[in-house]
Amino acid sequence: MRLPKFEYFEPKTLEAALNLLTQNGNNAHLLAGGTDVLVKMRNGRLKPKAVIGLQGIENLNGIHFDSGKGLTIGATAKLAEVASHPDVLKHYPALAQAAQVMANVQVRNMGTIAGNLCNAAPSAENAPPLMAMGAEVAVANLQGDRRIALDQFFRGPGLTAMEHGEIMTSIFVPFPVPKSGASYKRVSARCGVDIAAVCVSAWVALDGEVCKDSKIVLGAVAPTPIRAVGAESFMREQTWTQELIETAAALAVQESKPISDVRASADYRKKMVAVLTLRALEQAYERAIKN
């Protein structure tokens, strides 16, 4: 199917992009990497009259790390750049893993973390590790900017907390606290080529052998990426044992709400939540004791 006719804009400043977005109203759509937008346009699911490219805007493509604050990823930074960035690999290996295994080389060389989040698919690969590590997104409009905690960002399939006329400018991830670690696990029908049938990220903070805090985030098993808050609460202030994490994995299964589709059945997804949550917690623990 051919692309629908549209007018393409490539503003050089954020202000110009925001003005274009406001002027064109509901007829406008933003483009960062284009790996989701162009596919939707080609199959007729998206028919914008104006497409606003963000790649030409200065300062949106950077990846900046500050050991006193944390990691800031610009909205147009490529997945491949995030996956190979030395500071991401060293301090945020779960995020690097998610970016490394997503889709294929061509998509990673074009797609962006911000685009993956704004697409708001239930299976968004980068959402679980970012949510587990307490990430926030910065969005801007003509009146100013604001931050949204990522675990409050997703409202439904394809729906986010962003308002009309807003552009995501960056993602911020705080610096890891001492004795904490995060992990990301996924399963799909065709390895990295396919969208995740189930993905799980876990983050834990330790005090000796006691789990002081934990976050478990599940992807592709609910209308949005979700935190398994019951499993998280169960783990807090408990001595770390195999029984503890097995019970937490079982609780995470109870909190999942999967459907059956072409990628997997609901029953299979529930089984994989248990397996992947256990593996993610084990790896998060291994990273925490070394941190």
C-alpha positions as CSV (number, residue, x, y, z in Angstrom):
1,M,0.0,0.0,0.0
2,R,1.3,3.4,-0.9
3,L,1.9,6.2,1.6
4,P,-0.9,8.7,1.8
5,K,-0.1,12.3,0.7
6,F,1.2,14.5,3.4
7,E,3.3,17.7,3.8
8,Y,6.7,17.2,5.5
9,F,8.3,19.7,7.8
10,E,11.8,19.6,9.3
11,P,12.1,22.4,11.9
12,K,15.5,23.3,13.3
13,T,14.3,24.4,16.7
14,L,12.0,22.9,19.3
15,E,9.9,26.1,19.3
16,A,9.4,25.8,15.6
17,A,8.3,22.2,15.9
18,L,5.9,23.1,18.7
19,N,4.4,25.9,16.6
20,L,3.9,23.5,13.6
21,L,2.3,20.9,15.9
22,T,-0.1,23.5,17.3
23,Q,-0.9,25.0,13.9
24,N,-1.7,21.7,12.2
25,G,-3.8,20.3,15.1
26,N,-5.0,16.8,14.8
27,N,-3.7,16.6,11.2
28,A,-0.1,16.5,12.4
29,H,2.1,13.7,13.5
30,L,5.6,13.7,14.9
31,L,8.4,11.6,13.4
32,A,11.6,10.7,15.2
33,G,13.0,7.5,13.8
34,G,9.9,6.6,11.7
35,T,10.1,2.9,12.3
36,D,6.5,2.8,13.7
37,V,5.0,5.9,12.1
38,L,5.9,5.0,8.5
39,V,4.6,1.4,8.9
40,K,1.3,2.7,10.2
41,M,1.0,5.2,7.4
42,R,1.8,2.5,4.8
43,N,-0.9,0.1,6.0
44,G,-3.5,2.9,6.3
45,R,-3.8,3.0,10.1
46,L,-2.4,6.6,10.2
47,K,-3.2,9.3,7.7
48,P,-1.6,12.6,8.8
49,K,-1.8,15.7,6.6
50,A,1.5,17.0,8.1
51,V,4.5,15.1,9.3
52,I,6.9,16.9,11.5
53,G,10.4,15.5,11.6
54,L,12.4,16.0,14.8
55,Q,15.9,14.8,13.6
56,G,17.0,18.3,12.6
57,I,16.5,19.8,16.1
58,E,19.7,20.5,17.9
59,N,20.2,19.0,21.4
60,L,17.5,16.3,21.0
61,N,19.9,13.6,19.9
62,G,22.4,13.5,22.8
63,I,23.1,10.9,25.5
64,H,24.5,12.5,28.6
65,F,25.6,10.9,31.9
66,D,26.3,12.6,35.2
67,S,27.5,10.4,38.1
68,G,25.8,12.8,40.5
69,K,22.5,12.9,38.8
70,G,22.0,10.1,36.2
71,L,21.4,9.5,32.5
72,T,19.6,11.7,30.1
73,I,18.6,10.3,26.6
74,G,17.5,12.8,24.0
75,A,14.3,12.1,22.1
76,T,16.1,11.5,18.8
77,A,18.9,9.3,20.1
78,K,19.0,6.0,18.3
79,L,18.4,2.7,19.9
80,A,21.8,1.5,18.6
81,E,23.5,4.5,20.2
82,V,21.9,3.7,23.6
83,A,22.7,0.0,23.3
84,S,26.4,0.7,22.7
85,H,27.0,3.8,24.9
86,P,29.7,3.0,27.5
87,D,28.0,4.7,30.4
88,V,24.7,2.8,29.6
89,L,26.5,-0.5,29.4
90,K,28.3,0.2,32.7
91,H,25.6,1.7,34.9
92,Y,22.3,0.7,33.1
93,P,22.9,-2.8,31.6
94,A,19.2,-3.7,31.7
95,L,18.4,-0.8,29.4
96,A,21.4,-1.7,27.2
97,Q,20.1,-5.2,27.0
98,A,16.6,-4.1,26.0
99,A,17.9,-1.8,23.3
100,Q,20.3,-4.5,22.0
101,V,17.7,-7.3,21.5
102,M,14.9,-5.1,20.1
103,A,13.9,-5.8,16.5
104,N,16.8,-5.9,14.1
105,V,19.9,-3.9,13.2
106,Q,18.1,-1.7,10.6
107,V,15.4,-0.8,13.1
108,R,17.9,-0.1,15.9
109,N,19.9,2.2,13.6
110,M,16.8,4.3,12.9
111,G,14.4,3.8,15.9
112,T,14.5,5.8,19.1
113,I,13.7,5.1,22.8
114,A,11.3,8.1,22.8
115,G,9.5,6.8,19.8
116,N,9.2,3.3,21.4
117,L,7.6,4.9,24.5
118,C,5.3,7.3,22.6
119,N,4.0,4.4,20.5
120,A,2.7,3.1,23.8
121,A,2.5,-0.6,22.7
122,P,1.8,-3.0,25.6
123,S,5.0,-4.8,24.5
124,A,7.2,-1.7,24.4
125,E,10.6,-3.2,25.0
126,N,12.3,-0.3,26.7
127,A,9.5,0.6,29.0
128,P,10.0,-2.2,31.6
129,P,13.7,-1.5,32.4
130,L,13.1,2.2,32.4
131,M,10.1,1.9,34.7
132,A,11.9,-0.4,37.0
133,M,14.8,2.1,37.4
134,G,12.4,5.0,38.1
135,A,12.7,6.9,34.8
136,E,10.9,10.1,34.0
137,V,10.2,11.6,30.6
138,A,10.4,15.4,29.8
139,V,7.8,16.8,27.6
140,A,7.5,20.4,26.2
141,N,4.7,22.6,24.9
142,L,4.6,26.3,24.0
143,Q,3.9,27.2,27.6
144,G,6.9,25.4,29.1
145,D,7.9,21.8,30.0
146,R,7.1,19.2,32.6
147,R,8.2,15.7,33.7
148,I,6.1,12.6,33.9
149,A,7.1,9.5,35.9
150,L,7.2,6.7,33.4
151,D,5.0,4.4,35.5
152,Q,2.3,7.1,35.1
153,F,2.9,7.7,31.4
154,F,0.9,4.8,29.8
155,R,-2.9,5.1,29.7
156,G,-3.8,2.3,27.3
157,P,-2.7,0.8,24.0
158,G,-1.4,3.7,21.9
159,L,-2.4,6.2,24.7
160,T,-0.1,8.2,26.9
161,A,-0.3,11.0,29.4
162,M,1.0,13.5,26.9
163,E,-1.4,16.2,25.9
164,H,-2.1,17.6,22.4
165,G,0.7,20.0,21.4
166,E,3.4,18.4,23.5
167,I,6.7,16.8,22.4
168,M,8.8,14.4,24.4
169,T,12.3,15.9,24.5
170,S,14.2,13.4,26.7
171,I,14.2,10.5,29.1
172,F,15.9,10.8,32.5
173,V,17.1,7.8,34.5
174,P,18.4,8.4,38.1
175,F,21.9,7.2,39.0
176,P,21.7,3.7,40.6
177,V,21.7,3.6,44.4
178,P,24.5,1.5,46.0
179,K,23.8,-2.2,46.2
180,S,21.1,-2.1,43.6
181,G,20.8,-3.9,40.3
182,A,18.4,-4.3,37.4
183,S,17.7,-6.9,34.7
184,Y,15.7,-7.4,31.6
185,K,14.3,-10.6,30.1
186,R,12.1,-11.3,27.1
187,V,10.8,-14.1,25.0
188,S,9.4,-13.9,21.4
189,A,8.5,-16.3,18.6
190,R,11.4,-15.3,16.4
191,C,14.0,-14.0,18.8
192,G,14.9,-10.4,18.2
193,V,13.1,-10.0,14.9
194,D,9.7,-10.3,16.5
195,I,7.9,-8.1,19.1
196,A,8.2,-9.6,22.6
197,A,5.5,-12.0,23.5
198,V,6.4,-11.4,27.2
199,C,9.1,-9.1,28.7
200,V,10.0,-8.6,32.3
201,S,12.3,-6.2,34.1
202,A,13.3,-6.4,37.8
203,W,15.2,-4.0,40.0
204,V,16.3,-4.7,43.6
205,A,18.1,-2.8,46.3
206,L,19.9,-4.8,49.1
207,D,21.0,-4.2,52.6
208,G,23.2,-7.2,53.2
209,E,20.9,-10.2,52.5
210,V,17.7,-8.2,53.0
211,C,15.7,-6.9,50.0
212,K,15.2,-3.2,51.0
213,D,13.2,-2.4,47.8
214,S,12.1,-4.0,44.6
215,K,10.3,-3.2,41.3
216,I,9.0,-5.8,38.9
217,V,7.6,-4.5,35.6
218,L,5.8,-6.7,33.1
219,G,5.4,-6.1,29.4
220,A,3.0,-7.5,26.8
221,V,0.7,-9.1,29.4
222,A,-1.7,-6.2,30.0
223,P,-3.0,-3.2,28.1
224,T,0.1,-1.3,29.2
225,P,3.4,-2.2,30.8
226,I,2.6,-2.7,34.4
227,R,4.3,-3.0,37.8
228,A,3.6,-6.1,39.8
229,V,3.1,-4.1,43.0
230,G,1.9,-7.0,45.1
231,A,5.0,-9.0,44.3
232,E,7.2,-5.9,45.0
233,S,5.5,-5.3,48.4
234,F,5.9,-9.0,49.3
235,M,9.7,-8.8,48.8
236,R,10.4,-5.7,50.8
237,E,12.3,-6.1,54.1
238,Q,12.5,-9.8,53.5
239,T,15.7,-11.9,53.6
240,W,16.7,-12.9,50.1
241,T,16.1,-16.6,49.5
242,Q,15.1,-18.8,46.6
243,E,11.7,-19.3,48.1
244,L,11.2,-15.5,48.3
245,I,11.8,-14.9,44.6
246,E,9.8,-18.0,43.6
247,T,6.8,-16.7,45.6
248,A,7.3,-13.2,44.1
249,A,7.3,-14.7,40.6
250,A,4.1,-16.5,41.3
251,L,2.5,-13.3,42.7
252,A,3.6,-11.5,39.5
253,V,1.7,-14.1,37.4
254,Q,-1.5,-13.3,39.4
255,E,-1.1,-9.6,38.6
256,S,-0.6,-10.1,34.9
257,K,-3.7,-9.8,32.5
258,P,-2.5,-11.4,29.2
259,I,-4.6,-12.0,26.2
260,S,-4.2,-14.7,23.5
261,D,-3.1,-13.4,20.1
262,V,-0.9,-14.4,17.1
263,R,2.2,-14.2,19.2
264,A,1.2,-16.4,22.2
265,S,-1.7,-17.7,24.2
266,A,-2.7,-16.2,27.5
267,D,-1.8,-19.4,29.3
268,Y,1.7,-19.4,27.7
269,R,2.2,-15.8,28.7
270,K,1.4,-16.5,32.3
271,K,3.8,-19.3,32.4
272,M,6.5,-17.1,30.9
273,V,5.8,-14.3,33.4
274,A,6.8,-16.8,36.2
275,V,9.9,-18.0,34.4
276,L,11.2,-14.6,33.3
277,T,10.4,-12.9,36.6
278,L,12.4,-15.5,38.4
279,R,15.4,-15.1,36.0
280,A,15.2,-11.3,36.1
281,L,15.2,-11.3,39.9
282,E,18.2,-13.7,40.0
283,Q,20.2,-11.5,37.7
284,A,19.2,-8.3,39.4
285,Y,20.4,-9.7,42.7
286,E,23.7,-10.8,41.1
287,R,24.3,-7.2,39.8
288,A,23.2,-5.7,43.1
289,I,25.8,-7.5,45.2
290,K,28.5,-6.4,42.8
291,N,27.4,-2.8,42.8
